[in-house]
Amino acid sequence: MVALAIFGGCAPLVCPAIGYLNTVTVIVSDPEIVELVCLEGCEGGLNDPYREGPNWQFDAPERPASITVAGYDEAGAEVLREDVSLDWTVADPGNACGSSASAGPVTLAP
């Protein structure tokens, strides 16, 4: 009888221990800004020079509703600080174990 319960489809769902990536892409249309830093809601920050225009990608493990970023010029002066609202797109919304998600691209203008 125990074998029937195990092989009868009653076993609990077991998800692999995978850390899903949640990324935010921010594009800055102001050529004065050479560095963009996440102050709240995200971490990291990688400028992707291969995309058109200044483009940064941040990790946001908690999928926040918004993040705060600051932009700096070549002299290191802060020239932009903005709260950015995010819309998340889940890569595989039907996956019971979760899925990676992305937000953006969000464009910041001067």
PyMOL commands that set and color helices and strands:
alter all, ss='L'
color gray80, all
select helices_A, chain A and resi 2-7
alter helices_A, ss='H'
color red, helices_A
select strands_A, chain A and resi 22-28+35-40+43-47+55-59+66-72+78-85+88-90+101-108
alter strands_A, ss='S'
color yellow, strands_A
deselect
rebuild
show_as cartoon
